[in-house]
Amino acid sequence: MNRQSLLEHLKATPEFDICIIGGGATGLGIAVDAASRGYKTVLFEQYDFAKGTSSRSTKLVHGGVRYLQQGNIKLVMEALRERGLLLKNAPQLAHNQKFIVPNYKWWEKPFYGIGLKIYDWMAGGLGIGPSELLTKEETLALTPTLDPNDLTGAVLYYDGQFDDARLAISLAQTAVAHDAIVLNYFPVTALLKKQNTVCGVRVKNSLNGNLLEVKSKVVINATGVFTDQVLTMDNPEHESLISPSQGIHLVVDKEFLPGDTAIMIPRTDDGRVLFAVPWHNKIVLGTTDTPVDTISAEPVPLPEEIDFILKHIGRYLTKDPQLSDVKSMFAGLRPLVKGKSKVTSALSRDHLITISESDLITVTGGKWTTYRKMAEDTVNLVAEKLQSQITCITHELKLTVSKPVPPEIGKLKEDELVAIIKQTVENEMCLTVEDFLSRRTRQLLLDARVAIHKAPQVARIMAGFLRNDENWIQEQINNFNAIANNYLPH
């Protein structure tokens, strides 16, 4: 995935079949689907791949137990099928994860036990393990730091886990392997129109400021929480589609939940579920659901959200995590499709595909687990528009996976770090210190202080491969520190 060769390919292509705006889970999934069907495909991302919501998830590939509670059977069945396909097609990036639902009241074991048996049944042939009822002793053997007072046992079930940003890079590489062009740091500045029909985009190369006009038979808006901004480019009078909700996660050391079993707390004060999940030798705690008015590329955890997670998880563990125990905290914005509910946790995670009067296709909503199905539905619609009958093959398409990159780099020797940075710069379009420390590795999310400490060394090494000067190094360090400061508990 070499940026220069992709730029040359872009300039040599007079017209594309499909142009995708947005390089998160949805856009990259569409690029893989479209390119694997043989369509001439190009994708533009204004920042880095998965810079926004798609790198800030709970790291779960799951059917969504809470959607089962809400009665959204269609979404759960679709997500469970997609969970099975992802585990099959990207086994290096996604794996089975054990969860327990602790029981402290007499009715919880039969209630959640039956619910999770239904969850198993809905997965059908793509199930990844049967749920079972555990005694108190069996529960504490798996999760020794769970509060034993009034504990009667637990329900054990299985879901999937993955590394979201690494999967995004894998999707980008898979799309390129099928002759797509995917480019980060390429914001779309305008839509091109001919007789009031969208026929391409104007883009800006952020690295050198160059503007390009790119022609395409179909343009797809897959920009997540930025959906309405692209719709405004198309029609300033459009009706708003997105009702954003912020979810935050706190990362703490493994001592708070040793072992390899995650905890799912099925009900909190605001009606959401709460997870404590082992991930890269740390524990991820989350998530919240806070309606927000401002859409930012760098959302910041709110003090009340941090307190909410610490308070709720403290009810279930023998040792309560304190703010001083938090190694990193991160916030993501969900692109929830607007509905009549005033509570964002009740809004739909189903995806929505719309076509504007100018033929701009917009796909929004959904979640990481169902990215492939969202892409299939979108490209099926495009196939109709292009009057072509090429069928989707992604349900059995193995994803390209590059050489593994360690999630944490704090203890690496200089020569090891140089080799990893070289790989990510040359093969993964890593262009900034933040790209490297947040998404190519996951150091910023796992321990923000270590990431800040390593930033100058990373900037110096990257500058050598990117042929950048001392000013670039200092600017990168400053930019990274400004972002990373919001990942630190204050």
N, C-alpha and C positions, 0 to 999 in steps of 0.2 A: 504494500500500500504506500506507494511513493508519490508524494505531493506533486513534484515537478512533472512526472510523466502523466499524472492525471490532469494537470493544467494544460499540457500540450494536447492531450486527448480532447479536452473541453473545447479548445480553440479550433480544433480540426473537425468538429462535428457541427454541420450547418443547422440541424434540427433534431431534437429529441422527441421520443414518444411520450415520456413522462418526466416531469420536473417536480421534485419534492422539496418543499420548504420545511426545514426542521430535522435535526439530527439526534433526536432522542429515540426512545424505544419504538414509538409508532412510525416515525419517518424512516428509521433504519430497517425496520421490519418490512415496510412497503418497498424499500429499495431492493432488499433480498428477493422478495416475491416477484417484483416486476422484472428484475434483471434475470432471475432464474427461468422466467417464461420467455426470455429473449427480447424483451422491450429495451429500446435504447433509453437508458435511465440516468438521470443526474440528480444529486441531492446537495442542497446548500444548508449549512448550519451557521448561524451568526456568531456563536462562541465556539466551544469545543463539543465534540460528540458527548451526549449525556450530561452536559454541564449542569442542567437544571434538575427537574424532578427525577429524571431517570437514573441519577447516581445517588439519590437521597432516599431510597426506599427502605423498607424494613428488611430487605434482603431475602424475602420469602417468595417461593413459587407455590402458590396455594389456591385452593378453591374458594376460600373465604368463608370461614365458619360463621362469621357474623351475618353474611348475606343469606346463609341458611336460616338463621334466627329471624331475619327479616322476611323470609318466604320467597326470596328471589331464586327460585329453583333453576331457571334457565341460565342465569349467570354462573351459578355454582357448578352446574353440569358442564358448561362450556369451559370454565376455568380448570376443572379437574381433568378434562380431556387434554387441554393444552399443557397442564402440568406434566402429564404423562409423556406427551410428545417432546417437551423440552428436555426432560430427564433422559430421554432416549437419544435425542439428536445432539445434545451438548453435554455428555457425561463428564467432561473435564471441568465444566463450569457450574453444573447444578447437581445436587445430590439429595438423598433422603435425609430428613431431619426428624428425630423423635421429639414429641411434645407431650407434656402432661397438663391436664386441667385439674388443679387441686380441688378436693372436696372438703368443705368445712361445715356443710349442713346436710341433714339426712337425705334430703330430696335431690341433691346435686348429682350423686352417682347414677341413679336411674335416669334422671333427666338428660344429663350430658352424655351418658353412656348410649342411650337410644339415639340421640341426635347424631353422635359420631358414627354409630353403626349405619345410619342412613347415609352419612357422608362417605363411608367406605363403599356402600352399595352403589352410590351415584357414580363413583369412579369407574365401576365396571372392570373391564379387562386391563385398564391402565392404572389400577390401584397399586399402591406401593407398600402396603402392609396393613394388616387388620388391627383395628383398635381393640383395647382390652381393659378390663377393670383391674385396678391395683389395690392391694391392701395398704394400710398406713406404712408398714415396714418396707414393702416393695417401693413405695413412693419415696421414702426417705433414703433408700439405698441409691436411687437414681438422682435425687436432688437433696443432698444432705443439709443444705442451708435453708430449706423451706421451713417455715414456722410450724413446729409440731403441735402447738396448742390447738385443740379441737379438730385437728386434721383426722379425717376418717378414711382417707385413701385418695385415689385419683383415677381419671380416665386417661389412658395412654393412646395417642394416635400419631399418624405420620403425615408429614407434608414435605414440601421441597424447600431447599435453600440454594442461593446462588450469590454470585458477585455481580451486581448490576452493571457497574461501569465496565468491567471486563467483558461481560456479555455484549455490551454495546460495541466495543472495539471488535469483537468477534463477528458481529453482524456487519459492521462496516467492511471488514476484510472479506467476508463471504460475498457481499454485494460486488466488491471490486473483482473478486475471483470470477464473477459472472459478467464482467465487462461494464459494470456500472461505474460512474464517476461520483465519488463522495468527497466533499470538501468542507473542512471546518474553517472558522474565521472568514466566512463568506456571507455577510448579511444580504438579504434581499431588500433593495431600497424602493422598488416599484414593480408593479405588474404591467406587462406589455399587453396592449389590446388592439384588436383589429375588428372593426365593425361591432364594437361593444362586447367582443368575446375575448377572453384571456388567451394569449398565444405565446406566453413566455414571461421572463422576469429580467429585471435589471439588477445586477449584483455588484458588490464592491469587495475587492480583495483587501481585507483589513491589513495585510502585511505590507502592501505597497501603495494602497489607495486607488489602484486601477479599477475602472468601471467597465463592466461587460454587459452586453445584451445577449440573452440566451433564449433561443426560440424553442418552443415545445408544443406538441399537440394537446397535451393535458398538463395542468398545473394542480398540485395537491398541497393544501395547507395542513401540515401535521405539526403544529408548533405548540401544542399543549396549552399551558397557561397564557401564551402569547397569541392564541387563536384570534382573539378579537382585534388585535393590532393589524394582522394581515387582512382580516375582513374589512377593516376600515380603509386599507389601501384600495380594496376592491370597490367598496361602497361606503362613503362616510356616514350614510344614513342607516346602516345595517342594524339589525336587532342583536343585542349582546347575547352570546352563547354561554359564556363561562361564569361560574360562580366559584372563585378560588377558595380553597381551604388549606390552611397550613398544618403540616404534621411535623413534629420534631422528634429526634432520637437522642438519647444520652448513651455514651459508651463508657463502661467501667471495667475494671480488672476482673479476671476470671474467678478470683477468690469469692466473689459474691454469689456465683453459681458454678461451682466446679462440676466436672463431668461434661457429658456431651448432650444432655437432655434440656430442651427449651421448656419454658413455662408459658402457657396461655391463660390469662385471667379473663374470663368470659364477659364480665360486666364491671364497668367503672361508673363513677358518678355522672359522667356525661353520656353513658350508654355505649361507649366504644369498648372494644377488647383491648387488652394490654399484653404486650409480649416482652419476655426476657429471653433473648436468643444468643447462644454461643456463635461467634463469628470471628474468624481469624485470631483465635486465642484471646478474645475479649468478649464482653457481653453487651449486646445492643438492647437498650430499653426503649420502648415506644409503643404506640405513638399517640399524638394529640389530634384534635380536630377543631381548629380555630378559624372561623370565617375571617377573611382579610379583604381589604379594599385595594391595597397597593400590591402590584405585581412587580417583583424585583428579581434580578438575576442572582442576587445573594440575599435571600431571606434570612432573618435572624431569629433565633429562639426567643420567645418572650418570657419574662420572669415567671408569670403565672403558669406557663406551660411546663417550665422546668420544675416548679413546685408541685404541679399536678402529678408528674411522673414519679418524682422522688417520694411523694406522699403515698401514692397508690402501691408502688412496688415495696415500700417499707412495711406495708400491712402483711406481706406474704413471706418476707425473708427474716432470718434470725438476726442478721447484721444489716441494718438499714443503710443504704448508700447515702452519703452526704454530698453536698455540692463540691466539696474539696476532693471527693473521690472521682469526679467526672474527668475522664481523660480527653474527651472531645464531645462536642454536641453539634448537631447539624439540623437544618430545617429544609423542608421541601414543600412545594406548592402543588396541590392536586387540581387538575383541570376538570372539576366537576361540571357536568352539564346542568344548566339552569333548570330548575323545576319549581313546583309550587311550595315545597317545604321550606320553612325558614331555618331549619336545622341542617347544616351541611353534612352531618353524619348520615342523614336519611336520603341525601340526593343520590342519584343513580351513578354507579360505576360502569354501567353498560356503555358501549361506545355508540356514537352518533355520527352518521355520514350525511352531509348535506351538499347540495349543488346550488350555487348562486345563479342569478340571471345571466351572469357573464360566463358561466360554465366553470367557475372555480370550485374545485371539490375540497371540502373541509372534512377532516375526520378528527374527532376529539372524544374525551372521556376515556373509559377503559382503564386497564392497569397492566403492569409488566407481564403478568402471567398470560394475559390474552393478546399480547402484541401480535403473535403470528396470525390469529384469527381476524384481528382488526385489519391486518395487511391483506389477507386473502379477500375479505369482503370488499375492501377498497379497490384492489386491482381487478376483481371480478366486474366491478362497476365500470372501471376504465376499459376493460376488454369489450364490454358492450358498446361503449362510446366509440371505440376504435374499430368496432365491427370485426373483432378477431376472437377466435374460440380457443385460445391457448389455455390449458387448464393449469391450476396451481399444483406445484410439486413440493411445497415447503413442509408438508406434514411428514415427509420422510427424508428431507434434505439435511445431511450432517453439516454442522456449522464448522467453518474454518477456525482453528485455534492456533495462535502463534505460540512461540516458546513461553512457558510460564514466567510470570513476573512476580517477585515476592511482594506481598501486601505491605510489609513493614521493612524499612531500610536502615533503621537506627543502628544496627549492629554490623552492617556490611563493611567490608574493607573497601578502600578507595578503588582498587582495580575491579572489584565486583560491581560497584556502583557505576563506574564508567561503562562497563559492558551492558548493564541494564539500560542506562540512559541512551547509549548508542542504538540499542535495539528499538527502543520506543520512539526515538527521533526519526530513525531511518525507515521503520516498518509500521509505525502506529500513528504517524502525524502528530507527535507530541511537540508542541511549539512553545509552551510556557512552563515556568516552574510550577505553577498551580496545576496545569494539566498533569504533570508528572507526580506531584505529591498528593493530589486529590483523587485522580482517576486512573492513571496508568499503574501506579502503586496506590494503596489506600491509606498512606501514612497520616494524612491530615484528619481522616475520619477516625482513625484508631488511637492516635495520640498527637494532639495538636502541638504540644510543646516540643516534642521530638521533631515534628515537621518544620517548625519555625527554626529550630537549631540547625537542621540540615539544609535549609533553603540556600544560604550562601554557597555551600559546596556544590549543590545541584546546579545553581545558576552558572557557576564558573565552568563546570563540565559541559553543560548544555551549550553555553556560548561557543565553545570550541567546535562542536558538531554543527551548530547553526551559523557559524562564522559571524558572530555578533561581538560588539565591543564592550568596553568597560561601562559605558553609559547604560547599555541594555542590561548588563548584569545588575547594576544598582537599581534600575527601574523595576526589574523583575522581583528583586528582594523586597523592595518597598511595596509593590503591588500585592505580593503574596502575604506579607505581614499584615497588611490592611484587611485582607480577607480572613486570614487565619486567626486574627484576634477575636473574631466573632465566634470561633469554634471553642474558645477557652471559656471556662466558667469564671464569672466575675462576682 
